[in-house]
Amino acid sequence: MPAYDADAVAALADQQVSWRDKALPPGFWGRTVKDVLADSPRLSQLPTPLMTLSAPGLRHNVDTLATWCTRHGVELAPHGKTTMAPALWAMQLDAGAWAITLANAFQLGVARAYGVQRVLIANAVISPLQLRWIADELAADPSFEVSVWADSVRTVEIMEAARSAYVGPDARPLDVLVEVGGTGGRTGARDAETALAVGQAIADASTLRLAGVAGYEGAIGHGVDEANLEEVRAYLRDLASVHHRLRPLYDAGVVPVVSAGGSQYFEQVAKVLAAEAGEGARVVLRSGAYISHDDGLYRRVSPLGEHPRTDGEQLVAAMHGWIRITSQPEPGLAIFDAGRRDFPFDQDWPEPQLIRPRSADGQVLPATDMKVTNLNDQHGFLHFGDVPVVVGDELRVGLSHPCTAFDKWGLIPVIDDADAADPVVVDLVRTFF
């Protein structure tokens, strides 16, 4: 069975673009994505502010982590909430991803609209309406697989009550992973005894099936020095211990999932948990931000970032912002046309990188001695030194934190070369937030 509906993904190219798509100018409105791309538009034909993706960068990152996972004996279920882009999910699945991870039932609805066949929901689902809809999806498509998380007996009781009142005794069970947390973390059972009680409650439920354990080590670690890495490893050892103690409760024939691994500590997950694959479990990473990487947070902390902590090629920044200087109200200060509604700001300010050509010679200039110091809703503040900018200049900026970048753009141009004077737009990626 295909991992997703290729026809539905391909049909995205038949959708018309319109005034709803702030990445495209009025001259493109009313045309389909396919028709727009047929003309090989250039970056210079698009308005600012703008966020773009790099086609070679995306390809490099997807292939790099797929190769790394194979080498280290783990599976990958990339977190789709990073991009919410079915076309990018398809790219990841085509590269061998075992599943797509999502965060809630709305996101699952997007996945089902594009035929994604295996989904991990890295969260508890306790809404009776959502549980009934998931039950209907399981009944309608025997090849569809989904699992959810639970970190308390109460959560299990709510799921069982909602499902047992709705589905018959022959209905497919809902797979549930016991979520293991840690002190100072987010959700997740805070001790082994609680986790074991949750596992027992799932095993005892008539409409649920115990399918493994999961957790998020990114909520435990707060840095990449050795002390923090050991804290992460200790948490992962606790996760593995819960899995070992739950083994008698797994149904015969079930391959239990042992899942952790965001984009910051995936090498630690493989180091501690990969051995579980040799003992009958499926070890699954859920890294999501790697597909675009960035020029801030993940450049600093990724195991394949600027200071690699594991083998393999380094990831590259595959998302960039483009801004235009609109005012120079004071010496050394320029105001540009992008703000918090355009670019992420929760981790780092955008990073000035280059100035697009000012003249016919096509020379791209480095944006040296420049710094973004603030963002308003629709304006940004750029301080500059010896290399001046003038009103009308267009700059490329690096962005930090993909998870708060993609959600600001419903349609994202993909370009062939972010370093070129006037890149060609080779794709338009639709997101669903």
BANU-692469 format. One record per residue (C-alpha): residue number from 1; residue in three letters; chain; x, y, z. Coordinates in pm, whole numbers. Layout:
{NUM "Ala" "A" {X Y Z}}
...
END
This chain:
{1 "Met" "A" {0 0 0}}
{2 "Pro" "A" {145 342 -93}}
{3 "Ala" "A" {249 556 203}}
{4 "Tyr" "A" {36 848 81}}
{5 "Asp" "A" {-198 947 -203}}
{6 "Ala" "A" {39 1057 -478}}
{7 "Asp" "A" {-247 1178 -698}}
{8 "Ala" "A" {-379 1407 -422}}
{9 "Val" "A" {-33 1551 -367}}
{10 "Ala" "A" {18 1601 -742}}
{11 "Ala" "A" {-319 1777 -762}}
{12 "Leu" "A" {-180 2057 -545}}
{13 "Ala" "A" {-24 2184 -868}}
{14 "Asp" "A" {-372 2230 -1014}}
{15 "Gln" "A" {-486 2468 -741}}
{16 "Gln" "A" {-527 2831 -834}}
{17 "Val" "A" {-324 3095 -655}}
{18 "Ser" "A" {-497 3412 -543}}
{19 "Trp" "A" {-490 3717 -319}}
{20 "Arg" "A" {-478 3478 -24}}
{21 "Asp" "A" {-120 3389 -115}}
{22 "Lys" "A" {99 3675 4}}
{23 "Ala" "A" {409 3522 -156}}
{24 "Leu" "A" {280 3593 -508}}
{25 "Pro" "A" {204 3921 -690}}
{26 "Pro" "A" {-134 4010 -842}}
{27 "Gly" "A" {-11 3921 -1189}}
{28 "Phe" "A" {-7 3555 -1088}}
{29 "Trp" "A" {-353 3543 -929}}
{30 "Gly" "A" {-607 3319 -1098}}
{31 "Arg" "A" {-343 3092 -1249}}
{32 "Thr" "A" {-268 2742 -1129}}
{33 "Val" "A" {54 2653 -955}}
{34 "Lys" "A" {146 2447 -1260}}
{35 "Asp" "A" {91 2741 -1494}}
{36 "Val" "A" {293 2977 -1277}}
{37 "Leu" "A" {587 2737 -1264}}
{38 "Ala" "A" {575 2674 -1639}}
{39 "Asp" "A" {706 3027 -1692}}
{40 "Ser" "A" {1009 2967 -1463}}
{41 "Pro" "A" {951 3288 -1266}}
{42 "Arg" "A" {1243 3460 -1098}}
{43 "Leu" "A" {1278 3579 -741}}
{44 "Ser" "A" {1277 3936 -873}}
{45 "Gln" "A" {916 3884 -984}}
{46 "Leu" "A" {800 3818 -628}}
{47 "Pro" "A" {715 4076 -362}}
{48 "Thr" "A" {883 4125 -29}}
{49 "Pro" "A" {860 4028 248}}
{50 "Leu" "A" {904 3670 140}}
{51 "Met" "A" {1015 3334 274}}
{52 "Thr" "A" {1166 3083 33}}
{53 "Leu" "A" {1290 2726 51}}
{54 "Ser" "A" {1597 2593 -126}}
{55 "Ala" "A" {1533 2292 -351}}
{56 "Pro" "A" {1888 2153 -323}}
{57 "Gly" "A" {1891 2226 50}}
{58 "Leu" "A" {1570 2034 115}}
{59 "Arg" "A" {1695 1741 -94}}
{60 "His" "A" {2027 1737 87}}
{61 "Asn" "A" {1870 1742 433}}
{62 "Val" "A" {1610 1475 361}}
{63 "Asp" "A" {1870 1242 211}}
{64 "Thr" "A" {2123 1315 485}}
{65 "Leu" "A" {1899 1218 775}}
{66 "Ala" "A" {1753 919 588}}
{67 "Thr" "A" {2105 789 534}}
{68 "Trp" "A" {2200 861 895}}
{69 "Cys" "A" {1898 670 1030}}
{70 "Thr" "A" {1974 367 814}}
{71 "Arg" "A" {2336 369 928}}
{72 "His" "A" {2237 387 1295}}
{73 "Gly" "A" {1959 128 1285}}
{74 "Val" "A" {1663 352 1364}}
{75 "Glu" "A" {1343 447 1181}}
{76 "Leu" "A" {1222 800 1112}}
{77 "Ala" "A" {873 940 1153}}
{78 "Pro" "A" {942 1309 1086}}
{79 "His" "A" {726 1553 1277}}
{80 "Gly" "A" {496 1692 1012}}
{81 "Lys" "A" {378 1981 1228}}
{82 "Thr" "A" {704 2159 1141}}
{83 "Thr" "A" {598 2219 782}}
{84 "Met" "A" {233 2107 757}}
{85 "Ala" "A" {312 2059 388}}
{86 "Pro" "A" {190 1731 232}}
{87 "Ala" "A" {431 1775 -60}}
{88 "Leu" "A" {723 1782 183}}
{89 "Trp" "A" {581 1488 380}}
{90 "Ala" "A" {571 1296 51}}
{91 "Met" "A" {936 1381 -9}}
{92 "Gln" "A" {1024 1244 335}}
{93 "Leu" "A" {815 929 289}}
{94 "Asp" "A" {967 869 -54}}
{95 "Ala" "A" {1309 884 113}}
{96 "Gly" "A" {1210 597 343}}
{97 "Ala" "A" {1038 759 641}}
{98 "Trp" "A" {836 495 827}}
{99 "Ala" "A" {552 730 924}}
{100 "Ile" "A" {461 1094 974}}
{101 "Thr" "A" {432 1232 1326}}
{102 "Leu" "A" {165 1492 1402}}
{103 "Ala" "A" {53 1679 1712}}
{104 "Asn" "A" {-328 1672 1707}}
{105 "Ala" "A" {-641 1557 1531}}
{106 "Phe" "A" {-665 1862 1304}}
{107 "Gln" "A" {-323 1781 1163}}
{108 "Leu" "A" {-430 1419 1126}}
{109 "Gly" "A" {-719 1546 913}}
{110 "Val" "A" {-472 1708 676}}
{111 "Ala" "A" {-274 1384 659}}
{112 "Arg" "A" {-583 1180 582}}
{113 "Ala" "A" {-685 1424 307}}
{114 "Tyr" "A" {-357 1335 137}}
{115 "Gly" "A" {-376 965 209}}
{116 "Val" "A" {-95 936 464}}
{117 "Gln" "A" {-125 577 581}}
{118 "Arg" "A" {77 567 903}}
{119 "Val" "A" {68 846 1163}}
{120 "Leu" "A" {201 887 1514}}
{121 "Ile" "A" {12 1151 1714}}
{122 "Ala" "A" {265 1269 1970}}
{123 "Asn" "A" {-4 1370 2214}}
{124 "Ala" "A" {-307 1245 2401}}
{125 "Val" "A" {-640 1257 2216}}
{126 "Ile" "A" {-927 1272 2464}}
{127 "Ser" "A" {-1201 1459 2275}}
{128 "Pro" "A" {-1488 1212 2219}}
{129 "Leu" "A" {-1563 1374 1882}}
{130 "Gln" "A" {-1205 1328 1765}}
{131 "Leu" "A" {-1186 974 1897}}
{132 "Arg" "A" {-1505 883 1710}}
{133 "Trp" "A" {-1370 1034 1387}}
{134 "Ile" "A" {-1046 837 1425}}
{135 "Ala" "A" {-1252 523 1484}}
{136 "Asp" "A" {-1441 590 1161}}
{137 "Glu" "A" {-1112 635 973}}
{138 "Leu" "A" {-979 306 1107}}
{139 "Ala" "A" {-1301 130 1009}}
{140 "Ala" "A" {-1308 280 660}}
{141 "Asp" "A" {-944 204 571}}
{142 "Pro" "A" {-797 -125 694}}
{143 "Ser" "A" {-448 -15 590}}
{144 "Phe" "A" {-456 306 794}}
{145 "Glu" "A" {-244 297 1111}}
{146 "Val" "A" {-245 555 1389}}
{147 "Ser" "A" {-121 568 1745}}
{148 "Val" "A" {-173 818 2025}}
{149 "Trp" "A" {-11 881 2363}}
{150 "Ala" "A" {-128 852 2723}}
{151 "Asp" "A" {50 954 3042}}
{152 "Ser" "A" {-218 885 3303}}
{153 "Val" "A" {-476 623 3387}}
{154 "Arg" "A" {-739 897 3367}}
{155 "Thr" "A" {-646 961 3003}}
{156 "Val" "A" {-689 592 2927}}
{157 "Glu" "A" {-1026 583 3101}}
{158 "Ile" "A" {-1152 878 2896}}
{159 "Met" "A" {-1041 719 2568}}
{160 "Glu" "A" {-1190 382 2658}}
{161 "Ala" "A" {-1522 535 2767}}
{162 "Ala" "A" {-1556 740 2449}}
{163 "Arg" "A" {-1464 452 2220}}
{164 "Ser" "A" {-1657 175 2394}}
{165 "Ala" "A" {-1975 382 2369}}
{166 "Tyr" "A" {-1923 422 1995}}
{167 "Val" "A" {-1752 118 1842}}
{168 "Gly" "A" {-1855 -245 1844}}
{169 "Pro" "A" {-1662 -534 1994}}
{170 "Asp" "A" {-1507 -622 1657}}
{171 "Ala" "A" {-1373 -273 1586}}
{172 "Arg" "A" {-1002 -226 1529}}
{173 "Pro" "A" {-834 -115 1852}}
{174 "Leu" "A" {-666 222 1885}}
{175 "Asp" "A" {-291 187 1939}}
{176 "Val" "A" {-165 378 2242}}
{177 "Leu" "A" {193 450 2349}}
{178 "Val" "A" {275 510 2714}}
{179 "Glu" "A" {432 854 2737}}
{180 "Val" "A" {725 875 2975}}
{181 "Gly" "A" {825 1220 3098}}
{182 "Gly" "A" {1077 1360 3339}}
{183 "Thr" "A" {1112 1623 3608}}
{184 "Gly" "A" {1094 1967 3456}}
{185 "Gly" "A" {970 1828 3127}}
{186 "Arg" "A" {637 1871 2955}}
{187 "Thr" "A" {380 1592 2956}}
{188 "Gly" "A" {461 1230 3035}}
{189 "Ala" "A" {442 1002 3339}}
{190 "Arg" "A" {693 1132 3592}}
{191 "Asp" "A" {791 795 3737}}
{192 "Ala" "A" {808 434 3629}}
{193 "Glu" "A" {526 314 3852}}
{194 "Thr" "A" {284 564 3700}}
{195 "Ala" "A" {395 465 3351}}
{196 "Leu" "A" {345 97 3428}}
{197 "Ala" "A" {-3 166 3564}}
{198 "Val" "A" {-88 349 3242}}
{199 "Gly" "A" {39 53 3039}}
{200 "Gln" "A" {-170 -188 3244}}
{201 "Ala" "A" {-480 26 3197}}
{202 "Ile" "A" {-428 30 2820}}
{203 "Ala" "A" {-378 -347 2811}}
{204 "Asp" "A" {-696 -398 3015}}
{205 "Ala" "A" {-910 -171 2794}}
{206 "Ser" "A" {-1140 -340 2546}}
{207 "Thr" "A" {-1097 -90 2259}}
{208 "Leu" "A" {-729 6 2302}}
{209 "Arg" "A" {-403 -174 2236}}
{210 "Leu" "A" {-70 -117 2408}}
{211 "Ala" "A" {172 -39 2126}}
{212 "Gly" "A" {490 82 2295}}
{213 "Val" "A" {645 377 2476}}
{214 "Ala" "A" {738 729 2373}}
{215 "Gly" "A" {872 1053 2505}}
{216 "Tyr" "A" {1036 1381 2417}}
{217 "Glu" "A" {1389 1430 2538}}
{218 "Gly" "A" {1396 1787 2405}}
{219 "Ala" "A" {1192 1893 2708}}
{220 "Ile" "A" {1456 1742 2936}}
{221 "Gly" "A" {1781 1874 2789}}
{222 "His" "A" {1867 2243 2795}}
{223 "Gly" "A" {2202 2250 2620}}
{224 "Val" "A" {2460 2042 2437}}
{225 "Asp" "A" {2741 2029 2692}}
{226 "Glu" "A" {2828 1688 2834}}
{227 "Ala" "A" {2627 1738 3154}}
{228 "Asn" "A" {2312 1811 2954}}
{229 "Leu" "A" {2376 1524 2715}}
{230 "Glu" "A" {2409 1286 3010}}
{231 "Glu" "A" {2080 1417 3148}}
{232 "Val" "A" {1918 1332 2816}}
{233 "Arg" "A" {2077 985 2811}}
{234 "Ala" "A" {1955 917 3166}}
{235 "Tyr" "A" {1602 1003 3060}}
{236 "Leu" "A" {1629 775 2757}}
{237 "Arg" "A" {1751 490 2977}}
{238 "Asp" "A" {1443 538 3194}}
{239 "Leu" "A" {1227 524 2881}}
{240 "Ala" "A" {1390 197 2778}}
{241 "Ser" "A" {1343 56 3127}}
{242 "Val" "A" {968 121 3115}}
{243 "His" "A" {953 -53 2778}}
{244 "His" "A" {1132 -359 2919}}
{245 "Arg" "A" {891 -380 3212}}
{246 "Leu" "A" {589 -350 2981}}
{247 "Arg" "A" {693 -636 2755}}
{248 "Pro" "A" {462 -895 2918}}
{249 "Leu" "A" {165 -671 2836}}
{250 "Tyr" "A" {222 -638 2461}}
{251 "Asp" "A" {-9 -847 2244}}
{252 "Ala" "A" {147 -1136 2058}}
{253 "Gly" "A" {256 -1024 1714}}
{254 "Val" "A" {279 -656 1808}}
{255 "Val" "A" {612 -492 1723}}
{256 "Pro" "A" {630 -233 2002}}
{257 "Val" "A" {738 119 1916}}
{258 "Val" "A" {1006 288 2125}}
{259 "Ser" "A" {1006 650 2013}}
{260 "Ala" "A" {1195 966 2103}}
{261 "Gly" "A" {1416 1208 1917}}
{262 "Gly" "A" {1347 1564 1812}}
{263 "Ser" "A" {1597 1756 1602}}
{264 "Gln" "A" {1835 1845 1886}}
{265 "Tyr" "A" {1939 1511 2041}}
{266 "Phe" "A" {1869 1242 1786}}
{267 "Glu" "A" {2225 1108 1810}}
{268 "Gln" "A" {2173 1049 2183}}
{269 "Val" "A" {1849 862 2110}}
{270 "Ala" "A" {2027 630 1869}}
{271 "Lys" "A" {2314 583 2114}}
{272 "Val" "A" {2083 472 2397}}
{273 "Leu" "A" {1786 314 2221}}
{274 "Ala" "A" {1907 164 1892}}
{275 "Ala" "A" {1987 -164 2070}}
{276 "Glu" "A" {1615 -210 2137}}
{277 "Ala" "A" {1564 -274 1765}}
{278 "Gly" "A" {1774 -588 1800}}
{279 "Glu" "A" {1540 -709 2073}}
{280 "Gly" "A" {1218 -691 1876}}
{281 "Ala" "A" {1120 -324 1907}}
{282 "Arg" "A" {1088 -55 1642}}
{283 "Val" "A" {1300 247 1742}}
{284 "Val" "A" {1152 560 1585}}
{285 "Leu" "A" {1294 912 1573}}
{286 "Arg" "A" {1052 1201 1526}}
{287 "Ser" "A" {1285 1480 1409}}
{288 "Gly" "A" {1105 1747 1208}}
{289 "Ala" "A" {1306 2069 1185}}
{290 "Tyr" "A" {1593 1898 1005}}
{291 "Ile" "A" {1419 1923 666}}
{292 "Ser" "A" {1486 2295 641}}
{293 "His" "A" {1740 2326 924}}
{294 "Asp" "A" {1805 2697 994}}
{295 "Asp" "A" {2054 2977 1053}}
{296 "Gly" "A" {1997 2999 1428}}
{297 "Leu" "A" {1869 2753 1685}}
{298 "Tyr" "A" {1926 2429 1495}}
{299 "Arg" "A" {2248 2547 1337}}
{300 "Arg" "A" {2376 2570 1695}}
{301 "Val" "A" {2224 2260 1855}}
{302 "Ser" "A" {2165 1997 1585}}
{303 "Pro" "A" {2392 1692 1602}}
{304 "Leu" "A" {2458 1766 1232}}
{305 "Gly" "A" {2482 2142 1274}}
{306 "Glu" "A" {2779 2377 1279}}
{307 "His" "A" {2941 2177 1561}}
{308 "Pro" "A" {2862 1814 1464}}
{309 "Arg" "A" {2832 1556 1740}}
{310 "Thr" "A" {2785 1256 1513}}
{311 "Asp" "A" {2899 1115 1180}}
{312 "Gly" "A" {2743 1220 851}}
{313 "Glu" "A" {2716 1527 634}}
{314 "Gln" "A" {2613 1852 797}}
{315 "Leu" "A" {2261 1981 742}}
{316 "Val" "A" {2224 2308 553}}
{317 "Ala" "A" {1989 2602 596}}
{318 "Ala" "A" {1714 2556 336}}
{319 "Met" "A" {1486 2845 435}}
{320 "His" "A" {1554 3216 394}}
{321 "Gly" "A" {1373 3545 428}}
{322 "Trp" "A" {1385 3832 179}}
{323 "Ile" "A" {1329 4189 291}}
{324 "Arg" "A" {1332 4538 139}}
{325 "Ile" "A" {1458 4856 303}}
{326 "Thr" "A" {1174 5107 315}}
{327 "Ser" "A" {1307 5384 541}}
{328 "Gln" "A" {1627 5529 685}}
{329 "Pro" "A" {1498 5755 962}}
{330 "Glu" "A" {1829 5786 1154}}
{331 "Pro" "A" {2199 5741 1079}}
{332 "Gly" "A" {2288 5373 1097}}
{333 "Leu" "A" {1923 5262 1121}}
{334 "Ala" "A" {1709 5119 843}}
{335 "Ile" "A" {1352 4996 860}}
{336 "Phe" "A" {1247 4703 645}}
{337 "Asp" "A" {914 4563 533}}
{338 "Ala" "A" {893 4238 734}}
{339 "Gly" "A" {785 4173 1089}}
{340 "Arg" "A" {667 3915 1336}}
{341 "Arg" "A" {383 3813 1109}}
{342 "Asp" "A" {631 3717 840}}
{343 "Phe" "A" {935 3564 1011}}
{344 "Pro" "A" {1005 3366 1329}}
{345 "Phe" "A" {1130 3562 1629}}
{346 "Asp" "A" {1091 3329 1928}}
{347 "Gln" "A" {1451 3205 1920}}
{348 "Asp" "A" {1663 3458 1727}}
{349 "Trp" "A" {1620 3767 1514}}
{350 "Pro" "A" {1669 3721 1139}}
{351 "Glu" "A" {2035 3722 1034}}
{352 "Pro" "A" {2138 3957 747}}
{353 "Gln" "A" {2336 3754 492}}
{354 "Leu" "A" {2350 3923 152}}
{355 "Ile" "A" {2232 4221 -49}}
{356 "Arg" "A" {2083 4142 -388}}
{357 "Pro" "A" {2233 4321 -689}}
{358 "Arg" "A" {2202 4699 -694}}
{359 "Ser" "A" {2320 4735 -1052}}
{360 "Ala" "A" {2329 4565 -1388}}
{361 "Asp" "A" {2658 4392 -1307}}
{362 "Gly" "A" {2463 4137 -1104}}
{363 "Gln" "A" {2698 4146 -808}}
{364 "Val" "A" {2563 3999 -483}}
{365 "Leu" "A" {2715 4174 -181}}
{366 "Pro" "A" {2770 4027 167}}
{367 "Ala" "A" {2556 4194 432}}
{368 "Thr" "A" {2846 4260 669}}
{369 "Asp" "A" {2830 4462 990}}
{370 "Met" "A" {2449 4452 995}}
{371 "Lys" "A" {2216 4332 1267}}
{372 "Val" "A" {1840 4299 1305}}
{373 "Thr" "A" {1755 4433 1649}}
{374 "Asn" "A" {1376 4417 1664}}
{375 "Leu" "A" {1059 4319 1480}}
{376 "Asn" "A" {719 4485 1505}}
{377 "Asp" "A" {410 4333 1348}}
{378 "Gln" "A" {500 4445 995}}
{379 "His" "A" {829 4632 1034}}
{380 "Gly" "A" {1185 4534 1121}}
{381 "Phe" "A" {1480 4730 1255}}
{382 "Leu" "A" {1821 4691 1092}}
{383 "His" "A" {2132 4858 1231}}
{384 "Phe" "A" {2429 4888 996}}
{385 "Gly" "A" {2785 5012 1011}}
{386 "Asp" "A" {3045 5078 744}}
{387 "Val" "A" {2855 4896 468}}
{388 "Pro" "A" {2544 5111 420}}
{389 "Val" "A" {2204 5014 289}}
{390 "Val" "A" {1972 5248 103}}
{391 "Val" "A" {1599 5262 57}}
{392 "Gly" "A" {1502 5000 -200}}
{393 "Asp" "A" {1780 4754 -118}}
{394 "Glu" "A" {1672 4391 -95}}
{395 "Leu" "A" {1843 4162 154}}
{396 "Arg" "A" {1843 3792 221}}
{397 "Val" "A" {1819 3700 588}}
{398 "Gly" "A" {1872 3370 764}}
{399 "Leu" "A" {1589 3251 987}}
{400 "Ser" "A" {1580 3062 1314}}
{401 "His" "A" {1333 2791 1424}}
{402 "Pro" "A" {1143 2631 1134}}
{403 "Cys" "A" {842 2544 1352}}
{404 "Thr" "A" {750 2911 1381}}
{405 "Ala" "A" {852 3001 1026}}
{406 "Phe" "A" {638 2776 807}}
{407 "Asp" "A" {313 2865 984}}
{408 "Lys" "A" {331 3223 857}}
{409 "Trp" "A" {318 3124 490}}
{410 "Gly" "A" {36 2941 316}}
{411 "Leu" "A" {232 2911 -8}}
{412 "Ile" "A" {613 2904 -9}}
{413 "Pro" "A" {825 2945 -322}}
{414 "Val" "A" {1107 2694 -365}}
{415 "Ile" "A" {1412 2830 -548}}
{416 "Asp" "A" {1701 2667 -728}}
{417 "Asp" "A" {1990 2864 -577}}
{418 "Ala" "A" {1954 3098 -280}}
{419 "Asp" "A" {2300 3244 -347}}
{420 "Ala" "A" {2225 3345 -706}}
{421 "Ala" "A" {2160 3702 -812}}
{422 "Asp" "A" {1808 3615 -930}}
{423 "Pro" "A" {1708 3257 -842}}
{424 "Val" "A" {1451 3061 -1041}}
{425 "Val" "A" {1132 2950 -866}}
{426 "Val" "A" {1105 2574 -924}}
{427 "Asp" "A" {812 2488 -698}}
{428 "Leu" "A" {540 2634 -475}}
{429 "Val" "A" {474 2443 -152}}
{430 "Arg" "A" {129 2465 5}}
{431 "Thr" "A" {102 2452 385}}
{432 "Phe" "A" {-205 2382 601}}
{433 "Phe" "A" {-206 2546 945}}
END
